[in-house]
Amino acid sequence: MRQQRRKTRIGLVVSDKGDKTVIVAMEWRQRHPLYRKSVRRITRFHAHDEGNNCRVGDQVRIVETRPISKTKRWRVVEVLARGEVPEVKPIEIGAALESVILATTEKATPLVSEAAAMVEPEPETEKEVTGS
């Protein structure tokens, strides 16, 4: 009797936006054929998550399964480790960006005024209007 073995992979959940679907990224290394340097490759699998238990950053084990949809051929078996994704409020991001913009403009303002003083404006010339 032939024993069937399903492929299993361990990866990191990079997206959980779909309903009952997660995208799991698996990293592997391959030696470059010409330069003989180790090159990092990332493969992304669409996996079925029946209970919507997985979150971004979780380390999960997925197993090969029958085609569930056009791109889903894997199923989440278990969550190995919960990932910690920091919760950042949009207000905090906006405040950080404002402080960076202010710091940049304060440094750039003296340079802009010096450059404007160095450039002399071109005198305006009157255009001749000729009648035909």
Backbone as XML, in Angstrom:
<?xml version="1.0"?>
<chain id="A" units="angstrom">
  <residue number="1" name="MET">
    <atom name="N" x="0.840" y="-1.176" z="0.000"/>
    <atom name="CA" x="0.000" y="0.000" z="0.000"/>
    <atom name="C" x="0.886" y="1.241" z="0.000"/>
  </residue>
  <residue number="2" name="ARG">
    <atom name="N" x="0.554" y="2.178" z="-0.850"/>
    <atom name="CA" x="1.343" y="3.388" z="-0.991"/>
    <atom name="C" x="0.971" y="4.394" z="0.085"/>
  </residue>
  <residue number="3" name="GLN">
    <atom name="N" x="2.001" y="4.901" z="0.756"/>
    <atom name="CA" x="1.759" y="5.877" z="1.819"/>
    <atom name="C" x="1.953" y="7.280" z="1.251"/>
  </residue>
  <residue number="4" name="GLN">
    <atom name="N" x="0.939" y="8.109" z="1.387"/>
    <atom name="CA" x="1.035" y="9.473" z="0.882"/>
    <atom name="C" x="1.507" y="10.399" z="1.993"/>
  </residue>
  <residue number="5" name="ARG">
    <atom name="N" x="2.449" y="11.257" z="1.644"/>
    <atom name="CA" x="2.946" y="12.248" z="2.593"/>
    <atom name="C" x="2.664" y="13.620" z="2.029"/>
  </residue>
  <residue number="6" name="ARG">
    <atom name="N" x="2.099" y="14.461" z="2.857"/>
    <atom name="CA" x="1.831" y="15.827" z="2.434"/>
    <atom name="C" x="2.975" y="16.723" z="2.858"/>
  </residue>
  <residue number="7" name="LYS">
    <atom name="N" x="3.293" y="17.685" z="2.027"/>
    <atom name="CA" x="4.360" y="18.617" z="2.336"/>
    <atom name="C" x="3.909" y="19.539" z="3.463"/>
  </residue>
  <residue number="8" name="THR">
    <atom name="N" x="4.818" y="19.817" z="4.368"/>
    <atom name="CA" x="4.539" y="20.788" z="5.423"/>
    <atom name="C" x="5.610" y="21.869" z="5.374"/>
  </residue>
  <residue number="9" name="ARG">
    <atom name="N" x="5.212" y="23.075" z="5.704"/>
    <atom name="CA" x="6.124" y="24.211" z="5.712"/>
    <atom name="C" x="5.866" y="25.024" z="6.979"/>
  </residue>
  <residue number="10" name="ILE">
    <atom name="N" x="6.914" y="25.720" z="7.426"/>
    <atom name="CA" x="6.788" y="26.637" z="8.555"/>
    <atom name="C" x="7.116" y="28.021" z="8.041"/>
  </residue>
  <residue number="11" name="GLY">
    <atom name="N" x="6.231" y="28.982" z="8.302"/>
    <atom name="CA" x="6.446" y="30.332" z="7.792"/>
    <atom name="C" x="5.822" y="31.380" z="8.681"/>
  </residue>
  <residue number="12" name="LEU">
    <atom name="N" x="5.925" y="32.607" z="8.238"/>
    <atom name="CA" x="5.457" y="33.764" z="8.985"/>
    <atom name="C" x="4.246" y="34.362" z="8.276"/>
  </residue>
  <residue number="13" name="VAL">
    <atom name="N" x="3.192" y="34.668" z="9.012"/>
    <atom name="CA" x="1.998" y="35.268" z="8.422"/>
    <atom name="C" x="2.310" y="36.729" z="8.099"/>
  </residue>
  <residue number="14" name="VAL">
    <atom name="N" x="2.184" y="37.101" z="6.827"/>
    <atom name="CA" x="2.458" y="38.471" z="6.414"/>
    <atom name="C" x="1.190" y="39.244" z="6.096"/>
  </residue>
  <residue number="15" name="SER">
    <atom name="N" x="0.072" y="38.551" z="5.903"/>
    <atom name="CA" x="-1.193" y="39.236" z="5.648"/>
    <atom name="C" x="-2.349" y="38.363" z="6.124"/>
  </residue>
  <residue number="16" name="ASP">
    <atom name="N" x="-3.320" y="39.004" z="6.762"/>
    <atom name="CA" x="-4.511" y="38.282" z="7.205"/>
    <atom name="C" x="-5.774" y="39.025" z="6.791"/>
  </residue>
  <residue number="17" name="LYS">
    <atom name="N" x="-5.719" y="39.737" z="5.684"/>
    <atom name="CA" x="-6.822" y="40.589" z="5.275"/>
    <atom name="C" x="-7.982" y="39.820" z="4.670"/>
  </residue>
  <residue number="18" name="GLY">
    <atom name="N" x="-7.728" y="38.673" z="4.077"/>
    <atom name="CA" x="-8.799" y="37.900" z="3.474"/>
    <atom name="C" x="-9.607" y="37.150" z="4.519"/>
  </residue>
  <residue number="19" name="ASP">
    <atom name="N" x="-10.862" y="36.837" z="4.185"/>
    <atom name="CA" x="-11.705" y="36.067" z="5.089"/>
    <atom name="C" x="-11.312" y="34.603" z="4.976"/>
  </residue>
  <residue number="20" name="LYS">
    <atom name="N" x="-10.894" y="34.006" z="6.087"/>
    <atom name="CA" x="-10.450" y="32.615" z="6.166"/>
    <atom name="C" x="-9.218" y="32.356" z="5.305"/>
  </residue>
  <residue number="21" name="THR">
    <atom name="N" x="-8.446" y="33.383" z="5.013"/>
    <atom name="CA" x="-7.239" y="33.238" z="4.198"/>
    <atom name="C" x="-6.110" y="34.034" z="4.820"/>
  </residue>
  <residue number="22" name="VAL">
    <atom name="N" x="-4.939" y="33.442" z="4.880"/>
    <atom name="CA" x="-3.737" y="34.151" z="5.315"/>
    <atom name="C" x="-2.657" y="33.927" z="4.271"/>
  </residue>
  <residue number="23" name="ILE">
    <atom name="N" x="-1.735" y="34.868" z="4.188"/>
    <atom name="CA" x="-0.587" y="34.702" z="3.303"/>
    <atom name="C" x="0.619" y="34.441" z="4.186"/>
  </residue>
  <residue number="24" name="VAL">
    <atom name="N" x="1.259" y="33.313" z="3.943"/>
    <atom name="CA" x="2.389" y="32.866" z="4.746"/>
    <atom name="C" x="3.650" y="32.961" z="3.889"/>
  </residue>
  <residue number="25" name="ALA">
    <atom name="N" x="4.659" y="33.667" z="4.407"/>
    <atom name="CA" x="5.931" y="33.801" z="3.692"/>
    <atom name="C" x="6.940" y="32.842" z="4.305"/>
  </residue>
  <residue number="26" name="MET">
    <atom name="N" x="7.615" y="32.100" z="3.415"/>
    <atom name="CA" x="8.648" y="31.177" z="3.854"/>
    <atom name="C" x="9.960" y="31.610" z="3.227"/>
  </residue>
  <residue number="27" name="GLU">
    <atom name="N" x="10.986" y="31.747" z="4.045"/>
    <atom name="CA" x="12.296" y="32.178" z="3.551"/>
    <atom name="C" x="13.202" y="30.973" z="3.383"/>
  </residue>
  <residue number="28" name="TRP">
    <atom name="N" x="13.918" y="30.922" z="2.274"/>
    <atom name="CA" x="14.897" y="29.866" z="2.053"/>
    <atom name="C" x="16.089" y="30.447" z="1.327"/>
  </residue>
  <residue number="29" name="ARG">
    <atom name="N" x="17.207" y="29.760" z="1.391"/>
    <atom name="CA" x="18.442" y="30.258" z="0.794"/>
    <atom name="C" x="18.875" y="29.342" z="-0.341"/>
  </residue>
  <residue number="30" name="GLN">
    <atom name="N" x="19.493" y="29.974" z="-1.345"/>
    <atom name="CA" x="19.946" y="29.242" z="-2.516"/>
    <atom name="C" x="21.303" y="29.818" z="-2.921"/>
  </residue>
  <residue number="31" name="ARG">
    <atom name="N" x="22.209" y="28.970" z="-3.309"/>
    <atom name="CA" x="23.526" y="29.431" z="-3.739"/>
    <atom name="C" x="23.421" y="29.938" z="-5.180"/>
  </residue>
  <residue number="32" name="HIS">
    <atom name="N" x="23.966" y="31.138" z="-5.414"/>
    <atom name="CA" x="23.946" y="31.708" z="-6.756"/>
    <atom name="C" x="24.840" y="30.860" z="-7.675"/>
  </residue>
  <residue number="33" name="PRO">
    <atom name="N" x="24.360" y="30.508" z="-8.875"/>
    <atom name="CA" x="25.131" y="29.591" z="-9.718"/>
    <atom name="C" x="26.466" y="30.154" z="-10.209"/>
  </residue>
  <residue number="34" name="LEU">
    <atom name="N" x="26.544" y="31.467" z="-10.405"/>
    <atom name="CA" x="27.774" y="32.050" z="-10.918"/>
    <atom name="C" x="28.666" y="32.595" z="-9.805"/>
  </residue>
  <residue number="35" name="TYR">
    <atom name="N" x="28.073" y="33.366" z="-8.883"/>
    <atom name="CA" x="28.861" y="34.055" z="-7.864"/>
    <atom name="C" x="29.075" y="33.238" z="-6.595"/>
  </residue>
  <residue number="36" name="ARG">
    <atom name="N" x="28.374" y="32.118" z="-6.457"/>
    <atom name="CA" x="28.534" y="31.213" z="-5.315"/>
    <atom name="C" x="28.225" y="31.871" z="-3.974"/>
  </residue>
  <residue number="37" name="LYS">
    <atom name="N" x="27.411" y="32.898" z="-3.999"/>
    <atom name="CA" x="27.010" y="33.552" z="-2.756"/>
    <atom name="C" x="25.593" y="33.101" z="-2.409"/>
  </residue>
  <residue number="38" name="SER">
    <atom name="N" x="25.308" y="33.005" z="-1.126"/>
    <atom name="CA" x="23.995" y="32.587" z="-0.683"/>
    <atom name="C" x="22.992" y="33.719" z="-0.911"/>
  </residue>
  <residue number="39" name="VAL">
    <atom name="N" x="21.911" y="33.410" z="-1.632"/>
    <atom name="CA" x="20.895" y="34.396" z="-1.965"/>
    <atom name="C" x="19.619" y="34.029" z="-1.220"/>
  </residue>
  <residue number="40" name="ARG">
    <atom name="N" x="18.988" y="35.030" z="-0.605"/>
    <atom name="CA" x="17.758" y="34.797" z="0.153"/>
    <atom name="C" x="16.567" y="34.853" z="-0.789"/>
  </residue>
  <residue number="41" name="ARG">
    <atom name="N" x="15.718" y="33.848" z="-0.711"/>
    <atom name="CA" x="14.499" y="33.784" z="-1.520"/>
    <atom name="C" x="13.306" y="33.729" z="-0.582"/>
  </residue>
  <residue number="42" name="ILE">
    <atom name="N" x="12.204" y="34.336" z="-0.993"/>
    <atom name="CA" x="10.980" y="34.308" z="-0.190"/>
    <atom name="C" x="9.851" y="33.783" z="-1.061"/>
  </residue>
  <residue number="43" name="THR">
    <atom name="N" x="9.160" y="32.771" z="-0.573"/>
    <atom name="CA" x="8.014" y="32.199" z="-1.266"/>
    <atom name="C" x="6.772" y="32.475" z="-0.427"/>
  </residue>
  <residue number="44" name="ARG">
    <atom name="N" x="5.715" y="32.935" z="-1.090"/>
    <atom name="CA" x="4.475" y="33.256" z="-0.389"/>
    <atom name="C" x="3.397" y="32.237" z="-0.747"/>
  </residue>
  <residue number="45" name="PHE">
    <atom name="N" x="2.756" y="31.698" z="0.296"/>
    <atom name="CA" x="1.690" y="30.718" z="0.113"/>
    <atom name="C" x="0.378" y="31.307" z="0.612"/>
  </residue>
  <residue number="46" name="HIS">
    <atom name="N" x="-0.695" y="31.074" z="-0.121"/>
    <atom name="CA" x="-2.036" y="31.416" z="0.354"/>
    <atom name="C" x="-2.550" y="30.188" z="1.096"/>
  </residue>
  <residue number="47" name="ALA">
    <atom name="N" x="-2.893" y="30.368" z="2.358"/>
    <atom name="CA" x="-3.311" y="29.226" z="3.175"/>
    <atom name="C" x="-4.703" y="29.465" z="3.751"/>
  </residue>
  <residue number="48" name="HIS">
    <atom name="N" x="-5.437" y="28.386" z="3.923"/>
    <atom name="CA" x="-6.794" y="28.440" z="4.463"/>
    <atom name="C" x="-6.734" y="28.429" z="5.990"/>
  </residue>
  <residue number="49" name="ASP">
    <atom name="N" x="-7.383" y="29.409" z="6.605"/>
    <atom name="CA" x="-7.448" y="29.520" z="8.064"/>
    <atom name="C" x="-8.919" y="29.525" z="8.452"/>
  </residue>
  <residue number="50" name="GLU">
    <atom name="N" x="-9.440" y="28.357" z="8.785"/>
    <atom name="CA" x="-10.879" y="28.190" z="8.993"/>
    <atom name="C" x="-11.439" y="29.104" z="10.075"/>
  </residue>
  <residue number="51" name="GLY">
    <atom name="N" x="-10.740" y="29.245" z="11.188"/>
    <atom name="CA" x="-11.283" y="30.017" z="12.304"/>
    <atom name="C" x="-10.827" y="31.456" z="12.363"/>
  </residue>
  <residue number="52" name="ASN">
    <atom name="N" x="-10.115" y="31.938" z="11.348"/>
    <atom name="CA" x="-9.527" y="33.284" z="11.362"/>
    <atom name="C" x="-8.722" y="33.521" z="12.638"/>
  </residue>
  <residue number="53" name="ASN">
    <atom name="N" x="-7.932" y="32.520" z="13.034"/>
    <atom name="CA" x="-7.148" y="32.600" z="14.268"/>
    <atom name="C" x="-5.814" y="33.306" z="14.084"/>
  </residue>
  <residue number="54" name="CYS">
    <atom name="N" x="-5.271" y="33.283" z="12.883"/>
    <atom name="CA" x="-3.924" y="33.815" z="12.649"/>
    <atom name="C" x="-3.945" y="35.327" z="12.513"/>
  </residue>
  <residue number="55" name="ARG">
    <atom name="N" x="-2.850" y="35.923" z="13.017"/>
    <atom name="CA" x="-2.654" y="37.364" z="12.890"/>
    <atom name="C" x="-1.297" y="37.600" z="12.239"/>
  </residue>
  <residue number="56" name="VAL">
    <atom name="N" x="-1.078" y="38.822" z="11.773"/>
    <atom name="CA" x="0.195" y="39.171" z="11.151"/>
    <atom name="C" x="1.305" y="39.006" z="12.182"/>
  </residue>
  <residue number="57" name="GLY">
    <atom name="N" x="2.388" y="38.356" z="11.787"/>
    <atom name="CA" x="3.524" y="38.150" z="12.676"/>
    <atom name="C" x="3.560" y="36.773" z="13.316"/>
  </residue>
  <residue number="58" name="ASP">
    <atom name="N" x="2.490" y="35.999" z="13.207"/>
    <atom name="CA" x="2.464" y="34.659" z="13.794"/>
    <atom name="C" x="3.331" y="33.700" z="12.982"/>
  </residue>
  <residue number="59" name="GLN">
    <atom name="N" x="3.958" y="32.769" z="13.688"/>
    <atom name="CA" x="4.691" y="31.701" z="13.012"/>
    <atom name="C" x="3.763" y="30.488" z="12.980"/>
  </residue>
  <residue number="60" name="VAL">
    <atom name="N" x="3.502" y="29.966" z="11.774"/>
    <atom name="CA" x="2.517" y="28.895" z="11.620"/>
    <atom name="C" x="3.096" y="27.733" z="10.837"/>
  </residue>
  <residue number="61" name="ARG">
    <atom name="N" x="2.451" y="26.586" z="11.022"/>
    <atom name="CA" x="2.777" y="25.394" z="10.228"/>
    <atom name="C" x="1.624" y="25.195" z="9.252"/>
  </residue>
  <residue number="62" name="ILE">
    <atom name="N" x="1.955" y="25.053" z="7.954"/>
    <atom name="CA" x="0.930" y="24.831" z="6.946"/>
    <atom name="C" x="1.189" y="23.486" z="6.280"/>
  </residue>
  <residue number="63" name="VAL">
    <atom name="N" x="0.125" y="22.893" z="5.774"/>
    <atom name="CA" x="0.225" y="21.583" z="5.136"/>
    <atom name="C" x="-0.459" y="21.653" z="3.774"/>
  </residue>
  <residue number="64" name="GLU">
    <atom name="N" x="0.075" y="20.902" z="2.832"/>
    <atom name="CA" x="-0.474" y="20.850" z="1.482"/>
    <atom name="C" x="-1.853" y="20.202" z="1.526"/>
  </residue>
  <residue number="65" name="THR">
    <atom name="N" x="-2.781" y="20.692" z="0.701"/>
    <atom name="CA" x="-4.137" y="20.157" z="0.688"/>
    <atom name="C" x="-4.718" y="20.262" z="-0.721"/>
  </residue>
  <residue number="66" name="ARG">
    <atom name="N" x="-5.927" y="19.818" z="-0.888"/>
    <atom name="CA" x="-6.578" y="19.918" z="-2.196"/>
    <atom name="C" x="-6.816" y="21.387" z="-2.539"/>
  </residue>
  <residue number="67" name="PRO">
    <atom name="N" x="-7.023" y="21.716" z="-3.805"/>
    <atom name="CA" x="-7.287" y="23.113" z="-4.154"/>
    <atom name="C" x="-8.588" y="23.610" z="-3.519"/>
  </residue>
  <residue number="68" name="ILE">
    <atom name="N" x="-8.478" y="24.682" z="-2.751"/>
    <atom name="CA" x="-9.643" y="25.255" z="-2.082"/>
    <atom name="C" x="-10.200" y="26.409" z="-2.902"/>
  </residue>
  <residue number="69" name="SER">
    <atom name="N" x="-9.324" y="27.169" z="-3.544"/>
    <atom name="CA" x="-9.735" y="28.236" z="-4.451"/>
    <atom name="C" x="-8.677" y="28.350" z="-5.540"/>
  </residue>
  <residue number="70" name="LYS">
    <atom name="N" x="-8.717" y="29.443" z="-6.289"/>
    <atom name="CA" x="-7.775" y="29.608" z="-7.403"/>
    <atom name="C" x="-6.326" y="29.576" z="-6.936"/>
  </residue>
  <residue number="71" name="THR">
    <atom name="N" x="-6.034" y="30.201" z="-5.796"/>
    <atom name="CA" x="-4.646" y="30.280" z="-5.327"/>
    <atom name="C" x="-4.378" y="29.499" z="-4.049"/>
  </residue>
  <residue number="72" name="LYS">
    <atom name="N" x="-5.412" y="29.070" z="-3.329"/>
    <atom name="CA" x="-5.199" y="28.380" z="-2.047"/>
    <atom name="C" x="-5.028" y="26.882" z="-2.239"/>
  </residue>
  <residue number="73" name="ARG">
    <atom name="N" x="-3.815" y="26.407" z="-1.904"/>
    <atom name="CA" x="-3.513" y="24.968" z="-1.931"/>
    <atom name="C" x="-2.913" y="24.514" z="-0.616"/>
  </residue>
  <residue number="74" name="TRP">
    <atom name="N" x="-2.950" y="25.358" z="0.413"/>
    <atom name="CA" x="-2.362" y="25.056" z="1.708"/>
    <atom name="C" x="-3.381" y="25.336" z="2.796"/>
  </residue>
  <residue number="75" name="ARG">
    <atom name="N" x="-3.191" y="24.688" z="3.954"/>
    <atom name="CA" x="-4.093" y="24.845" z="5.096"/>
    <atom name="C" x="-3.257" y="25.042" z="6.349"/>
  </residue>
  <residue number="76" name="VAL">
    <atom name="N" x="-3.688" y="25.962" z="7.222"/>
    <atom name="CA" x="-2.980" y="26.197" z="8.478"/>
    <atom name="C" x="-3.311" y="25.066" z="9.434"/>
  </residue>
  <residue number="77" name="VAL">
    <atom name="N" x="-2.260" y="24.397" z="9.943"/>
    <atom name="CA" x="-2.455" y="23.294" z="10.879"/>
    <atom name="C" x="-2.400" y="23.805" z="12.304"/>
  </residue>
  <residue number="78" name="GLU">
    <atom name="N" x="-1.370" y="24.607" z="12.622"/>
    <atom name="CA" x="-1.239" y="25.115" z="13.987"/>
    <atom name="C" x="-0.450" y="26.415" z="14.002"/>
  </residue>
  <residue number="79" name="VAL">
    <atom name="N" x="-0.700" y="27.183" z="15.044"/>
    <atom name="CA" x="0.060" y="28.409" z="15.274"/>
    <atom name="C" x="1.179" y="28.047" z="16.237"/>
  </residue>
  <residue number="80" name="LEU">
    <atom name="N" x="2.423" y="28.177" z="15.781"/>
    <atom name="CA" x="3.572" y="27.798" z="16.610"/>
    <atom name="C" x="3.937" y="28.895" z="17.604"/>
  </residue>
  <residue number="81" name="ALA">
    <atom name="N" x="3.905" y="30.146" z="17.167"/>
    <atom name="CA" x="4.267" y="31.261" z="18.042"/>
    <atom name="C" x="3.481" y="32.488" z="17.620"/>
  </residue>
  <residue number="82" name="ARG">
    <atom name="N" x="2.988" y="33.192" z="18.619"/>
    <atom name="CA" x="2.268" y="34.440" z="18.351"/>
    <atom name="C" x="3.263" y="35.559" z="18.135"/>
  </residue>
  <residue number="83" name="GLY">
    <atom name="N" x="3.044" y="36.340" z="17.097"/>
    <atom name="CA" x="3.927" y="37.471" z="16.812"/>
    <atom name="C" x="3.429" y="38.720" z="17.499"/>
  </residue>
  <residue number="84" name="GLU">
    <atom name="N" x="4.376" y="39.553" z="17.897"/>
    <atom name="CA" x="4.006" y="40.807" z="18.534"/>
    <atom name="C" x="4.172" y="41.928" z="17.525"/>
  </residue>
  <residue number="85" name="VAL">
    <atom name="N" x="3.065" y="42.509" z="17.113"/>
    <atom name="CA" x="3.085" y="43.631" z="16.192"/>
    <atom name="C" x="2.702" y="44.865" z="16.997"/>
  </residue>
  <residue number="86" name="PRO">
    <atom name="N" x="3.555" y="45.898" z="17.041"/>
    <atom name="CA" x="3.240" y="47.073" z="17.841"/>
    <atom name="C" x="2.036" y="47.822" z="17.285"/>
  </residue>
  <residue number="87" name="GLU">
    <atom name="N" x="1.173" y="48.236" z="18.184"/>
    <atom name="CA" x="0.006" y="49.012" z="17.799"/>
    <atom name="C" x="0.403" y="50.485" z="17.765"/>
  </residue>
  <residue number="88" name="VAL">
    <atom name="N" x="0.370" y="51.087" z="16.602"/>
    <atom name="CA" x="0.729" y="52.487" z="16.445"/>
    <atom name="C" x="-0.506" y="53.225" z="15.977"/>
  </residue>
  <residue number="89" name="LYS">
    <atom name="N" x="-0.871" y="54.259" z="16.705"/>
    <atom name="CA" x="-2.041" y="55.038" z="16.334"/>
    <atom name="C" x="-1.679" y="56.000" z="15.219"/>
  </residue>
  <residue number="90" name="PRO">
    <atom name="N" x="-2.616" y="56.305" z="14.327"/>
    <atom name="CA" x="-2.332" y="57.246" z="13.244"/>
    <atom name="C" x="-1.942" y="58.628" z="13.749"/>
  </residue>
  <residue number="91" name="ILE">
    <atom name="N" x="-2.433" y="59.015" z="14.910"/>
    <atom name="CA" x="-2.100" y="60.327" z="15.461"/>
    <atom name="C" x="-0.607" y="60.382" z="15.781"/>
  </residue>
  <residue number="92" name="GLU">
    <atom name="N" x="-0.065" y="59.291" z="16.328"/>
    <atom name="CA" x="1.353" y="59.255" z="16.662"/>
    <atom name="C" x="2.210" y="59.333" z="15.403"/>
  </residue>
  <residue number="93" name="ILE">
    <atom name="N" x="1.785" y="58.683" z="14.346"/>
    <atom name="CA" x="2.531" y="58.731" z="13.092"/>
    <atom name="C" x="2.507" y="60.140" z="12.532"/>
  </residue>
  <residue number="94" name="GLY">
    <atom name="N" x="1.329" y="60.789" z="12.560"/>
    <atom name="CA" x="1.203" y="62.147" z="12.055"/>
    <atom name="C" x="2.076" y="63.119" z="12.825"/>
  </residue>
  <residue number="95" name="ALA">
    <atom name="N" x="2.123" y="62.975" z="14.148"/>
    <atom name="CA" x="2.949" y="63.864" z="14.969"/>
    <atom name="C" x="4.427" y="63.660" z="14.660"/>
  </residue>
  <residue number="96" name="ALA">
    <atom name="N" x="4.822" y="62.416" z="14.449"/>
    <atom name="CA" x="6.218" y="62.132" z="14.133"/>
    <atom name="C" x="6.595" y="62.731" z="12.779"/>
  </residue>
  <residue number="97" name="LEU">
    <atom name="N" x="5.684" y="62.614" z="11.811"/>
    <atom name="CA" x="5.960" y="63.179" z="10.495"/>
    <atom name="C" x="6.047" y="64.702" z="10.544"/>
  </residue>
  <residue number="98" name="GLU">
    <atom name="N" x="5.168" y="65.338" z="11.318"/>
    <atom name="CA" x="5.205" y="66.794" z="11.439"/>
    <atom name="C" x="6.523" y="67.254" z="12.034"/>
  </residue>
  <residue number="99" name="SER">
    <atom name="N" x="7.022" y="66.544" z="13.040"/>
    <atom name="CA" x="8.286" y="66.949" z="13.656"/>
    <atom name="C" x="9.450" y="66.787" z="12.674"/>
  </residue>
  <residue number="100" name="VAL">
    <atom name="N" x="9.413" y="65.745" z="11.847"/>
    <atom name="CA" x="10.464" y="65.551" z="10.846"/>
    <atom name="C" x="10.394" y="66.648" z="9.790"/>
  </residue>
  <residue number="101" name="ILE">
    <atom name="N" x="9.198" y="66.998" z="9.354"/>
    <atom name="CA" x="9.031" y="68.039" z="8.343"/>
    <atom name="C" x="9.495" y="69.385" z="8.890"/>
  </residue>
  <residue number="102" name="LEU">
    <atom name="N" x="9.121" y="69.693" z="10.136"/>
    <atom name="CA" x="9.547" y="70.956" z="10.740"/>
    <atom name="C" x="11.063" y="71.023" z="10.870"/>
  </residue>
  <residue number="103" name="ALA">
    <atom name="N" x="11.666" y="69.940" z="11.289"/>
    <atom name="CA" x="13.124" y="69.930" z="11.444"/>
    <atom name="C" x="13.808" y="70.108" z="10.090"/>
  </residue>
  <residue number="104" name="THR">
    <atom name="N" x="13.250" y="69.512" z="9.063"/>
    <atom name="CA" x="13.843" y="69.619" z="7.733"/>
    <atom name="C" x="13.697" y="71.032" z="7.176"/>
  </residue>
  <residue number="105" name="THR">
    <atom name="N" x="12.531" y="71.635" z="7.361"/>
    <atom name="CA" x="12.321" y="72.986" z="6.822"/>
    <atom name="C" x="13.123" y="74.026" z="7.583"/>
  </residue>
  <residue number="106" name="GLU">
    <atom name="N" x="13.324" y="73.828" z="8.880"/>
    <atom name="CA" x="14.138" y="74.770" z="9.645"/>
    <atom name="C" x="15.584" y="74.752" z="9.171"/>
  </residue>
  <residue number="107" name="LYS">
    <atom name="N" x="16.080" y="73.594" z="8.788"/>
    <atom name="CA" x="17.440" y="73.496" z="8.273"/>
    <atom name="C" x="17.526" y="74.053" z="6.856"/>
  </residue>
  <residue number="108" name="ALA">
    <atom name="N" x="16.471" y="73.889" z="6.073"/>
    <atom name="CA" x="16.502" y="74.285" z="4.666"/>
    <atom name="C" x="16.209" y="75.768" z="4.474"/>
  </residue>
  <residue number="109" name="THR">
    <atom name="N" x="15.490" y="76.416" z="5.396"/>
    <atom name="CA" x="15.090" y="77.816" z="5.227"/>
    <atom name="C" x="16.279" y="78.752" z="5.051"/>
  </residue>
  <residue number="110" name="PRO">
    <atom name="N" x="17.339" y="78.728" z="5.857"/>
    <atom name="CA" x="18.461" y="79.637" z="5.622"/>
    <atom name="C" x="19.138" y="79.393" z="4.276"/>
  </residue>
  <residue number="111" name="LEU">
    <atom name="N" x="19.222" y="78.137" z="3.858"/>
    <atom name="CA" x="19.848" y="77.827" z="2.585"/>
    <atom name="C" x="19.038" y="78.384" z="1.426"/>
  </residue>
  <residue number="112" name="VAL">
    <atom name="N" x="17.717" y="78.312" z="1.525"/>
    <atom name="CA" x="16.858" y="78.810" z="0.457"/>
    <atom name="C" x="16.977" y="80.321" z="0.363"/>
  </residue>
  <residue number="113" name="SER">
    <atom name="N" x="16.998" y="81.022" z="1.495"/>
    <atom name="CA" x="17.090" y="82.481" z="1.454"/>
    <atom name="C" x="18.445" y="82.933" z="0.913"/>
  </residue>
  <residue number="114" name="GLU">
    <atom name="N" x="19.524" y="82.214" z="1.250"/>
    <atom name="CA" x="20.844" y="82.547" z="0.717"/>
    <atom name="C" x="20.884" y="82.325" z="-0.787"/>
  </residue>
  <residue number="115" name="ALA">
    <atom name="N" x="20.296" y="81.246" z="-1.255"/>
    <atom name="CA" x="20.284" y="80.953" z="-2.686"/>
    <atom name="C" x="19.462" y="82.000" z="-3.440"/>
  </residue>
  <residue number="116" name="ALA">
    <atom name="N" x="18.358" y="82.446" z="-2.856"/>
    <atom name="CA" x="17.527" y="83.457" z="-3.510"/>
    <atom name="C" x="18.256" y="84.788" z="-3.593"/>
  </residue>
  <residue number="117" name="ALA">
    <atom name="N" x="19.050" y="85.126" z="-2.594"/>
    <atom name="CA" x="19.792" y="86.388" z="-2.605"/>
    <atom name="C" x="20.899" y="86.361" z="-3.654"/>
  </residue>
  <residue number="118" name="MET">
    <atom name="N" x="21.461" y="85.192" z="-3.907"/>
    <atom name="CA" x="22.554" y="85.077" z="-4.862"/>
    <atom name="C" x="22.079" y="85.197" z="-6.308"/>
  </residue>
  <residue number="119" name="VAL">
    <atom name="N" x="20.855" y="84.794" z="-6.578"/>
    <atom name="CA" x="20.319" y="84.821" z="-7.938"/>
    <atom name="C" x="19.659" y="86.173" z="-8.171"/>
  </residue>
  <residue number="120" name="GLU">
    <atom name="N" x="20.066" y="86.860" z="-9.211"/>
    <atom name="CA" x="19.458" y="88.143" z="-9.541"/>
    <atom name="C" x="18.306" y="87.899" z="-10.488"/>
  </residue>
  <residue number="121" name="PRO">
    <atom name="N" x="17.188" y="88.579" z="-10.281"/>
    <atom name="CA" x="16.061" y="88.374" z="-11.189"/>
    <atom name="C" x="16.364" y="88.987" z="-12.554"/>
  </residue>
  <residue number="122" name="GLU">
    <atom name="N" x="15.868" y="88.334" z="-13.598"/>
    <atom name="CA" x="16.077" y="88.827" z="-14.941"/>
    <atom name="C" x="15.174" y="90.034" z="-15.195"/>
  </residue>
  <residue number="123" name="PRO">
    <atom name="N" x="15.695" y="91.081" z="-15.857"/>
    <atom name="CA" x="14.840" y="92.241" z="-16.151"/>
    <atom name="C" x="13.799" y="91.878" z="-17.201"/>
  </residue>
  <residue number="124" name="GLU">
    <atom name="N" x="12.601" y="92.428" z="-17.014"/>
    <atom name="CA" x="11.524" y="92.142" z="-17.955"/>
    <atom name="C" x="11.715" y="92.993" z="-19.202"/>
  </residue>
  <residue number="125" name="THR">
    <atom name="N" x="11.545" y="92.424" z="-20.347"/>
    <atom name="CA" x="11.681" y="93.157" z="-21.599"/>
    <atom name="C" x="10.305" y="93.298" z="-22.235"/>
  </residue>
  <residue number="126" name="GLU">
    <atom name="N" x="10.090" y="94.426" z="-22.877"/>
    <atom name="CA" x="8.812" y="94.640" z="-23.545"/>
    <atom name="C" x="8.840" y="93.945" z="-24.887"/>
  </residue>
  <residue number="127" name="LYS">
    <atom name="N" x="7.780" y="93.305" z="-25.209"/>
    <atom name="CA" x="7.679" y="92.590" z="-26.483"/>
    <atom name="C" x="7.169" y="93.562" z="-27.538"/>
  </residue>
  <residue number="128" name="GLU">
    <atom name="N" x="7.783" y="93.508" z="-28.693"/>
    <atom name="CA" x="7.332" y="94.358" z="-29.792"/>
    <atom name="C" x="6.129" y="93.742" z="-30.449"/>
  </residue>
  <residue number="129" name="VAL">
    <atom name="N" x="5.176" y="94.591" z="-30.695"/>
    <atom name="CA" x="3.975" y="94.132" z="-31.375"/>
    <atom name="C" x="4.019" y="94.707" z="-32.780"/>
  </residue>
  <residue number="130" name="THR">
    <atom name="N" x="4.129" y="93.875" z="-33.740"/>
    <atom name="CA" x="4.174" y="94.331" z="-35.122"/>
    <atom name="C" x="2.863" y="94.055" z="-35.810"/>
  </residue>
  <residue number="131" name="GLY">
    <atom name="N" x="2.424" y="94.983" z="-36.571"/>
    <atom name="CA" x="1.163" y="94.805" z="-37.280"/>
    <atom name="C" x="1.410" y="94.304" z="-38.688"/>
  </residue>
  <residue number="132" name="SER">
    <atom name="N" x="0.577" y="93.454" z="-39.191"/>
    <atom name="CA" x="0.759" y="92.940" z="-40.525"/>
    <atom name="C" x="-0.101" y="93.660" z="-41.525"/>
  </residue>
</chain>
